[in-house]
């Protein structure tokens, strides 16, 4: 008897072979000279916008995403962009869009950043897809070996570290990576849970 995979577990002919491929697990058999990317499951899609609040209303109307939690002037402990320290002041609105989180982000300062690598001030568009990983250092090394270098690495005041990998030449956008710690998973859960009982009102919310 063959049963279809469920939650990453494959059962075949009564023999259970545990192959739990979680979103935090990379396929290890890739060679550094391979054209294939390590396989992670996307958990977020992010757009750079001019105004996160106006964009949240528009995206909610167009896609049904929401509600959106707005965090302005996100505080970082430190940030390096292209090996140079930077402020990277930005604000974001986060809402659930089906199975993934949608992030709408605007840059608040004029300095270099992963956003300015792709867009001039006033421009808008998709910027990155985010994935959970087991190790930031290991994932940076895997992508660097394939020719996709680190663009930005930072740590938020809440303790979560994240990085942007420059995958533009193959994906057309950057890849954000972070380890799913308790704080991060709690925030993802908050956004998703809010969407399950949302009646479409009160689109913008504060944490």
Residue, then its C-alpha position, 0 to 999 in steps of 0.5 A: x500500500x502506498x500512501x501519499x506523503x503527509x507533513x514531510x513523512x513518507x510511508x511506503x508498503x507498510x515500511x515507514x521511512x522517516x524523511x521529515x523535510x521541514x522548512x528549516x532543513x536543507x538538502x545536503x547533497x548539492x555540490x558547490x558547483x551545482x546550478x541548483x539552489x539549496x531547497x528551503x520552503x518560503x515562509x514570507x514574500x516581501x515588497x518594497x513600497x513607498x508607504x506601508x500603510x497605504x500599501x497594506x490597504x491596497x494589498x488587502x483589497x486586492x488579495x485578501x491578505x491581512x490584517x497587517x501589523x505595523x512596526x515603524x522604525x524597526x530597531x537593530x542592534x547592528x547591521x552590515x551591508x556589503x561588509x560595511x556598517x549601516x543603519x538600515x532604518x526601515x518600517x514594515x507591515x506584516x499580514x498573512x497571505x494564504x500559507x505565507x506571510x506578506x511583508x510590506x517594507x519602506x526604507x526610512x533613511x537614505x543610506x545603502x541597504x539591500x533595498x537600494x541594491x535593487x530599487x531607487x528611492x520612490x520605486x516599488x516591487x518585490x524585494x525578497x522571499x524569506x525562509x527558515x534555516x538551521x544555520x545562518x552561517x552554513x546557509x551563507x556558505x552554501x549560497x556563496x559557493x554557488x555564486x550568490x553572496x551575502x548582501x546584508x546581515x543584521x540583528x534585531x533588538x528583539x534578538x533575531x538575526x537575519x541575512x539577505x543573500x543576493x540571488x537576483x541573477x537567478x531568482x530576480x529577488x533577494x533571499x532572506x534567511x533566519x533561524x526560527x527561534x521562539x520570538x520569531x515563531x511567536x510572531x509568525x503565529x500571531x500574524x497567522x492566527x489573526x488572519x483566521x478569525x479576521x472579518x476584514x475590518x481593522x486592517x492596520x494593527x499595532x503590536 
